[in-house]
Amino acid sequence: MKRALYFILVVTFMLAGCKSSRIVDQVQIIHAMGYDWKKGKYVGTAIYPTFRQGPMTKPDILTTESSTTYDLIPRLSSKSALPIEEGQLRLVLFGKSFAKKGITEIVHSLARNNKVGMRLQLAVAKGDAERLLRITAETTLSDTLYLSNLIEQNIREMNLPNTNLHIFLYNYFGKGRDPFLPYLEKKGNFVKLEGLALFKDGNYVGRIDLRQSFLVKLLLDETKNGVYQIPISKNKKKGRVLLENLFATSQYSLRRGREPIIDIHLRIRASIRDYPTWLDLPNKKEFQLVRKQMEKHLNKDITALISLFQKKGVDPLGIGDFVRSHTRHWDEKSFYKGYRHLQIRPHVNVDIIQTGIGE
């Protein structure tokens, strides 16, 4: 018994000794990494915290350039007095020029990197990633996680569909679907979320705004939160109502035939946060008028959005994957040849649960 206990203690000690430890102020912990294409060179930018007295930190920037993307991190290390640590990386930001050339090499590198977590956020910057990271370092004072927190907050509370490295890789490598990423833009001295960047085969092909991002969020899965302005009219009066999504579900169905049809049944339980003073929502007749107009406009906007995706040849909703799951011997190349002309019909049902505190 004593010999067995002694053996366990020795093995435990040896295993504990095998683990390498790193002290936080003896490594350069990168929180965000930017990739740009400028003047025929790849440019890498890293933002990291430098620790001051007590808990205070200050964002700092490292930047380098190379003819390839593979040695950007080693080149950054050559400019750092401390070893670079990627284990706390929370955001990878691509400049638009870089994204147009393709992000395939970086995506494959991230997929192989066991130091990087699957909850890592990816995003596209209008213009240069370096510029947006420098704005963040200069204006947020102590928050090196500002951009990743901005994205995550908008996923939880507002119009951004769920996205992270894990979801991006699923959409990127999966058959019958295309990935998308948050799209960030400089507004004055701040960085603002402006919608979604669309990708095809790892290349940036366009973007949609935050209003359209809300529709993507509704169409992808069960979702909560997000707001949407809808035009409303009564007699000769015109205005807008602000719909807040409480809970939404979408269900797809396939009608086979000579020309297959996909029906998307979308049910939204919503609250009306704001509406014109001339609307009398407690009045049942006007309440039904508003609900019908909301359904009509949502159907119209979703149809226009899907037509945009078909025109660009991108499939962020995973329509191809849905058809594949209901089709024997599905062929991706053949499907996307006819994707542009595929009939996809939304059917929106809105349940208005609340109209405000004065209801």
FENDA-V902236 format. One record per residue. RES is the residue in three letters. PHI is phi in whole degrees, 0 to 359 (none if undefined). PSI is psi in degrees with one decimal (* if undefined). NEAR is the number of other C-alpha atoms within 12 Angstrom. Layout:
# FENDA-V902236
res = [RES:RES]
phi = [PHI:PHI]
psi = [PSI:PSI]
near = [NEAR:NEAR]
This chain:
# FENDA-V902236
res = [MET:LYS:ARG:ALA:LEU:TYR:PHE:ILE:LEU:VAL:VAL:THR:PHE:MET:LEU:ALA:GLY:CYS:LYS:SER:SER:ARG:ILE:VAL:ASP:GLN:VAL:GLN:ILE:ILE:HIS:ALA:MET:GLY:TYR:ASP:TRP:LYS:LYS:GLY:LYS:TYR:VAL:GLY:THR:ALA:ILE:TYR:PRO:THR:PHE:ARG:GLN:GLY:PRO:MET:THR:LYS:PRO:ASP:ILE:LEU:THR:THR:GLU:SER:SER:THR:THR:TYR:ASP:LEU:ILE:PRO:ARG:LEU:SER:SER:LYS:SER:ALA:LEU:PRO:ILE:GLU:GLU:GLY:GLN:LEU:ARG:LEU:VAL:LEU:PHE:GLY:LYS:SER:PHE:ALA:LYS:LYS:GLY:ILE:THR:GLU:ILE:VAL:HIS:SER:LEU:ALA:ARG:ASN:ASN:LYS:VAL:GLY:MET:ARG:LEU:GLN:LEU:ALA:VAL:ALA:LYS:GLY:ASP:ALA:GLU:ARG:LEU:LEU:ARG:ILE:THR:ALA:GLU:THR:THR:LEU:SER:ASP:THR:LEU:TYR:LEU:SER:ASN:LEU:ILE:GLU:GLN:ASN:ILE:ARG:GLU:MET:ASN:LEU:PRO:ASN:THR:ASN:LEU:HIS:ILE:PHE:LEU:TYR:ASN:TYR:PHE:GLY:LYS:GLY:ARG:ASP:PRO:PHE:LEU:PRO:TYR:LEU:GLU:LYS:LYS:GLY:ASN:PHE:VAL:LYS:LEU:GLU:GLY:LEU:ALA:LEU:PHE:LYS:ASP:GLY:ASN:TYR:VAL:GLY:ARG:ILE:ASP:LEU:ARG:GLN:SER:PHE:LEU:VAL:LYS:LEU:LEU:LEU:ASP:GLU:THR:LYS:ASN:GLY:VAL:TYR:GLN:ILE:PRO:ILE:SER:LYS:ASN:LYS:LYS:LYS:GLY:ARG:VAL:LEU:LEU:GLU:ASN:LEU:PHE:ALA:THR:SER:GLN:TYR:SER:LEU:ARG:ARG:GLY:ARG:GLU:PRO:ILE:ILE:ASP:ILE:HIS:LEU:ARG:ILE:ARG:ALA:SER:ILE:ARG:ASP:TYR:PRO:THR:TRP:LEU:ASP:LEU:PRO:ASN:LYS:LYS:GLU:PHE:GLN:LEU:VAL:ARG:LYS:GLN:MET:GLU:LYS:HIS:LEU:ASN:LYS:ASP:ILE:THR:ALA:LEU:ILE:SER:LEU:PHE:GLN:LYS:LYS:GLY:VAL:ASP:PRO:LEU:GLY:ILE:GLY:ASP:PHE:VAL:ARG:SER:HIS:THR:ARG:HIS:TRP:ASP:GLU:LYS:SER:PHE:TYR:LYS:GLY:TYR:ARG:HIS:LEU:GLN:ILE:ARG:PRO:HIS:VAL:ASN:VAL:ASP:ILE:ILE:GLN:THR:GLY:ILE:GLY:GLU]
phi = [none:294:294:295:295:298:297:297:296:296:298:300:296:293:294:297:287:284:281:276:247:230:276:302:269:245:223:261:273:281:258:213:229:245:233:228:239:225:50:77:231:274:241:248:231:240:248:214:274:248:270:255:293:64:277:291:229:226:292:232:237:239:218:205:222:201:277:226:274:292:253:294:296:304:292:296:299:291:258:251:284:237:297:278:243:263:297:252:296:247:211:242:246:256:293:299:298:296:297:293:290:121:251:303:299:291:299:296:295:295:296:271:278:283:276:266:279:290:273:306:266:246:205:242:255:289:88:264:294:302:298:293:293:293:299:299:294:277:257:267:63:232:254:283:257:304:292:293:293:301:294:295:295:287:289:290:250:234:264:273:296:299:207:193:300:301:293:299:296:298:287:287:271:288:276:82:200:232:277:216:220:301:245:249:216:284:231:66:260:232:252:235:284:243:143:237:269:258:233:224:54:81:246:293:236:157:213:234:274:294:297:289:299:297:294:299:300:294:280:280:195:297:213:236:72:106:230:209:273:230:292:222:214:212:57:257:270:230:194:222:245:253:270:247:286:267:194:224:229:234:224:257:221:243:259:278:157:300:236:298:233:252:255:246:262:245:246:240:263:224:243:263:279:218:201:298:293:282:273:252:295:299:287:300:295:290:301:292:300:297:298:295:293:297:297:298:291:295:301:295:291:292:300:295:294:296:298:298:299:295:296:278:73:248:226:291:275:71:300:299:295:296:296:302:290:244:226:282:55:294:243:298:296:294:298:284:294:258:301:298:257:293:275:236:243:275:227:260:237:249:255:271:271:223:235:124:292:271:298]
psi = [-43.7:-39.2:-38.3:-42.3:-41.1:-41.2:-42.1:-42.7:-41.3:-45.9:-42.5:-43.0:-41.2:-40.7:-41.0:-35.3:-18.9:-23.9:124.9:136.3:150.9:129.9:136.0:-35.9:12.1:11.0:158.4:102.0:107.5:128.4:-25.4:144.9:132.8:145.5:128.4:161.0:111.6:125.9:44.0:12.3:148.9:134.2:128.8:134.8:130.2:137.0:133.4:155.2:140.7:132.7:129.4:-154.7:135.5:-141.3:-2.8:138.0:159.6:130.2:137.2:163.0:137.5:139.9:149.9:170.1:158.3:165.5:-10.8:165.9:-16.0:-32.9:19.7:-43.5:-48.4:-38.2:-35.3:-39.6:-34.1:-14.6:0.4:137.7:-14.0:154.6:138.4:132.0:122.5:-1.5:-22.1:19.4:124.3:-17.0:135.1:121.2:125.9:129.5:153.7:-40.5:-40.5:-45.1:-34.4:-35.7:-26.8:138.1:14.8:-46.2:-42.6:-40.6:-45.6:-37.8:-43.0:-38.1:-30.8:-14.3:108.4:-3.7:-19.1:133.0:154.9:-15.8:3.4:136.1:139.9:148.6:165.1:137.9:136.6:121.1:-139.9:139.1:-38.4:-42.4:-43.7:-38.0:-37.7:-38.8:-44.0:-44.3:-33.8:-31.3:-21.9:-3.6:-63.8:4.7:95.7:-11.0:15.7:-49.3:-42.0:-37.8:-35.6:-45.5:-47.9:-36.3:-39.4:-24.5:-45.4:-44.5:-22.4:-138.2:2.2:127.1:158.3:129.7:141.7:-176.0:-42.3:-47.6:-39.9:-45.4:-37.6:-45.1:-32.3:-46.4:-19.3:149.9:137.3:27.4:156.5:147.3:165.1:159.4:154.6:145.1:119.8:148.4:147.6:127.7:101.9:-124.8:15.4:167.5:132.9:142.3:126.4:-0.7:-145.9:138.2:134.4:141.4:148.7:120.7:39.4:4.1:137.5:128.9:-2.8:-175.9:161.8:159.4:178.2:-31.6:-43.9:-29.9:-33.8:-39.3:-39.4:-42.3:-41.6:-39.7:-19.3:-44.0:-176.5:131.3:155.3:160.2:170.2:149.8:155.7:125.0:134.1:130.5:144.0:149.2:150.7:121.1:-119.2:5.5:139.4:147.0:-162.9:146.9:149.0:110.6:132.8:122.8:122.2:-41.3:133.1:144.0:145.6:142.7:128.7:144.3:150.3:124.1:117.2:160.5:-169.1:-41.0:100.4:150.1:135.4:124.0:132.8:113.2:113.8:120.5:125.9:123.4:119.7:160.8:144.5:111.5:-39.4:147.5:160.7:150.2:-24.0:-5.7:131.8:80.4:-31.7:-19.1:122.6:-38.6:-44.9:-33.9:-45.6:-35.3:-46.7:-44.8:-44.1:-40.8:-35.7:-45.3:-41.5:-46.9:-37.7:-42.4:-43.7:-44.6:-38.2:-40.9:-43.4:-38.9:-44.8:-38.0:-37.6:-45.6:-43.0:-39.6:-39.1:-11.1:26.3:153.9:65.9:-16.9:-9.0:35.5:-43.8:-39.7:-38.4:-46.0:-39.9:-39.4:-13.0:12.0:130.6:142.5:42.1:134.4:120.0:-44.1:-43.3:-40.1:-47.2:-12.2:-35.9:4.5:-38.8:-30.3:4.4:133.4:117.2:118.3:119.8:146.6:103.5:131.9:123.5:124.0:114.8:112.4:-39.5:149.6:13.8:171.1:-23.0:6.6:*]
near = [7:8:9:10:11:12:13:14:14:14:14:14:13:12:12:12:11:10:10:8:11:15:12:19:20:16:23:34:35:37:39:47:49:49:49:44:31:22:12:14:19:34:36:41:41:46:46:42:34:29:21:12:9:8:12:14:21:24:32:32:33:36:32:31:30:24:18:22:30:21:20:29:33:22:25:33:25:17:20:24:13:20:22:33:31:30:24:30:36:36:45:45:47:47:38:38:29:38:42:28:26:27:38:26:21:34:35:20:19:31:24:15:17:14:19:27:22:26:27:37:42:45:50:50:41:34:28:31:43:38:35:44:49:32:29:38:34:22:21:23:19:22:29:38:34:34:45:35:22:29:39:28:21:30:30:19:23:31:37:42:41:38:38:32:35:23:25:36:33:23:32:32:22:23:27:32:36:36:43:46:50:47:41:39:34:25:17:11:17:22:31:27:37:30:35:41:44:40:37:31:30:31:30:35:31:29:37:32:25:29:30:33:40:39:45:39:41:42:38:30:25:22:32:31:30:38:32:33:27:31:27:31:23:21:11:8:13:17:21:25:31:26:39:35:34:28:26:32:28:27:25:29:22:25:19:15:9:8:14:21:21:27:26:31:27:33:30:38:30:33:31:35:27:26:26:22:13:20:27:19:26:19:14:14:14:19:26:20:23:36:33:23:25:33:31:22:28:36:29:22:28:32:26:20:31:36:23:24:36:28:20:23:31:37:38:44:35:32:40:37:26:27:32:23:19:18:17:9:12:18:18:25:15:14:27:29:16:18:32:22:20:28:24:32:28:33:28:33:26:35:28:33:21:22:28:19:11:11:16]
